[in-house]
Amino acid sequence: MERKVTLCLCAIQLSRSETSDFLDYLAAVSRRTLLNVVPHAPPPPPLICLIYSCLRCVSHILFGVLDLTEVNMSLFLPKLSCKKDIDEVIKGVAEKVVVLRFGRDEDSVCLQLDEILSKTAHNLSNMASIYIVDVDKTPVYTRYFDISYIPSTVFFFNGQHMKVDYGSPDHTKFVGSFKTKQDFMDLIEVIYRGAMRGKMIVQSPIDPHNIPKYDLLYHGI
């Protein structure tokens, strides 16, 4: 109880910018602690997400206009920073859908997607492992999947690239952010169940109106 009071007192004394940095720090510590204890650890349990949400509410009350959506939700997800890391995850994760989000942490659409990924990661932990990939640090995969727009999300299962028919010519990746958490969760379930039956391509369960439309011409990242 004493620690909780001390934490609250410290938060009250912080400025708006300092509080935002403080929340980023807590998120980073939570993720790093889990990853240090268990390699490829599962996403933070609901308790950590609850603490984070409470801190957001406290800061909103204290500062009113503080926009806490600026806090980077990708800090809650494990990051792969090179081709070797990606190869190890693709080959090493068994009987689960490997979700690779290619993008940049500071990109606004990536931030929207990362929030959905982080909030669903725990509920999907029996079916999927979700990772963040920086496109600038993995040029081999960026070229291989022809990633011309970010974020782009690619799926694997037991080392095999899973394709999804979204009603567009490109079945290799999902481009953009999902409209809702449920859309993402439904897609993971369809990919997982299809892969367990030996399918390499599945039909997207997402309403076509919720799937972003992009020009397929390569414009560079």
N, C-alpha and C positions, 0 to 999 in steps of 0.2 A: 504494500500500500504506500509505503514511504517513497519508493521509486516512482510510482505513478504520480504522486503529488509533485515530486521534484521535476519530473518530465513536463508536467503542465506548467509549472512556474517558469521553466526554461523557455517553453514555447511562447508564453505571454511576453517575455522580454525580447523576443526576436522581432526584427523588422519584417516587412512583407517579403522582400527578396531573400532575407536570411531564412525565413520559414520555408520558402519554396526549396531552397538549397538543402534545408534540414530534412524535408520529406524525401528528396532525391537520395540523400545520404542513407536514410533509414531503409529505403527500398533496395539500394545497392548492398547494404550490409546484410539484409535479409536473404537476398539471392546468393550472395557470395558465401554466407555461412552455410546454407544448404548445400551448395556445390562443393564446398570444402569438406563437408562431412561425408557426402555420398556423391561420387562422380555421376554425371548425368542425372542429378537428383530430380524428383518430380517437382512440379510447381509449388509455391508456398501454400500451406494449408489455409483454410478459411479464416483461422484466427489472425494470421498476419494481414490478410486482406481486410479483415474487420478493423484491425488497429489502424491500418492505412486510411480506411474510409472515415473513421472517427477523427483522425488528425485533419483530414480534409474539412470535415464539418466544423471543428474547432477553429481552424484558420479562417474559414468563411465567416464565422461569427465575429472573430476578432478584427478582421480586416475588410469585411464586406465585399469590396470590389475585387479582391484577389481572385484571379482566374487560375484555379488549381488544375485545370485540364492541361496546363503546361507541364505538369509533372510527368516525366517520361515513364509510361507504363511498360516499356520494353525492358526496364530494369528488373522486372519480375520474371523475365524469361531468359533461359540460357542462350548465350551467343556463340556462334561459330565464326571464327575470324580468319580461317584459311581453308584451302582445299583439303588438306589432310584431316582437319576436324570434321568437315562435311562427309568425307569418305568414311571415316570411322563410325559416324552416326548412322549413315545409310546402311552400312554393312553390319553394324553391331546391334541395332535396335530390332528385336524380334517380336513378331506377332502384334505389332502396333503400327499405326499409320504415322509416318514421319512427316511432320509439317515444317517446311522451310519457307520462312517469310524473307524474301529478298527485297532490300530497300535501304533507306537511311533513317536513322533514329530521329533526325530533326525535321523530316518531311511531314507536312500536316496530314496527308492521307495515311502515311505509315503510322502516325500517332493514333489515328482513329482505329486502324486495323489492330494495332498492338493492344489497345484497350480491350477490344473484343477477344483477342487471343488470350490475354492475361486473365480475363474474368471467366473464361470457359475452360482454361487449362486443367484446373483441378477436377471439374466434373467429367472431363474427357480423359482423365489420366489412365483409365483402363483400356482405352482404345487408341490413344494418340500421344505422341511426344512432340512438343512444339518448340521450334528453335528460330532465333533471329539471325539473319545473315546480312552482312554489309556488302552491297554490290561492288563497292570500290575495292574491297579486299579479296574478292573471289572472281576475278575476271574470266577464269576458265569456265565456271558454271554460268556466269552471266552471258557469255557468248554461246555456250552450248544450248541454253534454253531460250536464246534470242530475247533476252529481257530488255525491252526498249521502253517500258513504262514501269514505274514503281508506285506502290508495292506490287510484287508478283509472288504468288504463293504456289509452291510445287509440292506434290505428295509422292511418298514412296511407301512400299510395304515389303518387308523382308528383302530389301535390296533391289526391288523392282519398281520402276517408275510407273505410278498409277495415273492414268489419263481419265479425264472427265468430259463428257459431252455437255457443254453449256449452251448448245444451240448456236455456236459460232465455229469458224474454221479451226480455231486453235484449241486443241484438247489437252495441251501439255501443262497449262498453268491457269490459275485464276488471277486476273489482273484487276487491281483496285482493292477497295475495302468492302467487306460484307456489310449489308444494310443493317442486319440485326445479329445478335448472338445466336438466335435460333437457326438462322440460315446456315451459319458456320457449323453448328452442332449437328444439324440434319445432314449436311454434306459429309462430315467426318463419319457419321454412322453409316451412310450409304457406301462410302469408300471402304470402310472397315468390313462391312458385311459382304460386299462384293469381292474384296480381296480374299476373305476367308473361304469363299466359294471358288477361288481360282481365277476370277475375272481380272483382266488387265485394264479394262475401260468400263466406266459406269455412267449411268444417266444422272445428270444433276437434278436434285430435288428442289432446287431454288426457283422461286417464281422468276420467269424471264425478265419481268419488270424490275427485279432487284439486282440484276446482273449488269455491272457497268459496261458500256459500249466504248470501245477504243478503236482507232484507226490502226490496222495491222502493219502499216508501213513503219520500217525501222527509222527512228529519228535520233538515236543515241540517247544515253542516259544523262 
